[in-house]
């Protein structure tokens, strides 16, 4: 997120998507949200948190949320899985890079 700060500081609206599996309740993500909002606020970025439960591909859920909210850009981090898991199950990063209709800033 730090790499995207120059863009986020100029954005009219910043939404932070928090996606979790339906079976995961009260995850670590919930406790990190206030820290994330405080970090962004310290850089003069006002952000709202949008939490969603998802059953399937998080990449598709991110793209759907971006479309729903009329986002002009998607900023996301990524990390890799084993090649076998990626081949069998896919991954959010791959889905977003393949299917995004808006610019994507991705940082590893």
N, C-alpha and C positions, 0 to 999 in steps of 0.2 A: 504494500500500500504506500510505503514511503516513496517509491519511484513515481507513483501517480499523483503525488501531492500538488505539483504545479498545475495539473489539469483539474484536479478536484477543487482547488482553491478558486478556480474561475467558473466552476459549474454552477448553474442556477439551482439545481436540486441534486442531492446525493442520497441514494438509497443503498443501504448495506443489506444484502440478502443473506439470511441465515437459513440454510436448508438442513433438515434433519430427516432421518427415516422415521416413518410413523411409529415404529416400535421403540425408538429411542426417546425416552422422556427425561427431562431435566438434565440434559447433557452438559458437558464442559462448556460448550458454546454459550449457553445461557449465562454463565458466570463471567464470560469474557466480554459480553456486549457493552457494559458500562465503561470498561477500559478502552474499548475501541472508539466509542463515541467521544470519550474524553480526549483521546489522542487526536482525533480529527478536529475537535473543538480547539485544541491548543494550536492548531494550524489554521484557525479561522474557517473551518469547514463545518457547516451544520449538516448533520446526517440524520436520517431516520432509519430505524431498523425495520426490516420487513422479514418476518419469520414465516416459513412455509414448511409443511410436512410433505414429503415426496415418497412415492413407492418405488420409483424406477430411476432412470438415468438423471442424475443431478444436472448434467449439461443441458438436457432438454428443459428441465425445470427452470434453470437460470435464463435460458433464452426466452421461454414463455413469460417469465416475470419481467424481463427487460422489455419485451413487446407490450405487455399489459400496461406498464408504467410509462411507455413512450420514451425509453432511454435512447440517448444518442451515442453512447459508448458503454462498453462493459469492461470493467477492470477486475482481473481475477488473478489469484495465485494458482500455481499448479505444482503437482508432484507426480512422480511416475510410480507405476506399479510394475510388477514383473511382466515380461513380455507375454508369458502364457496368460496371465490374468487379463492384460489389455486385449489380447487377441480374442479371448473367450467372452469377456464381459464388457469390453470397451472402457471408456473413461470420460469424465466430465470435460477434461481439457480437449480431448480429441473431438468430442461431439461439438463443443463450442467452436473450435477452429474450423471444423468441416461445415457447420450449418449456420454460423452467425451471419445475419444480414446487416449488422452494424459493426463499426470498428471495435476491435478487442485489444486491450493492453494486457499482456500476460507476463507475469514475472515468476521465475522459478526460485 
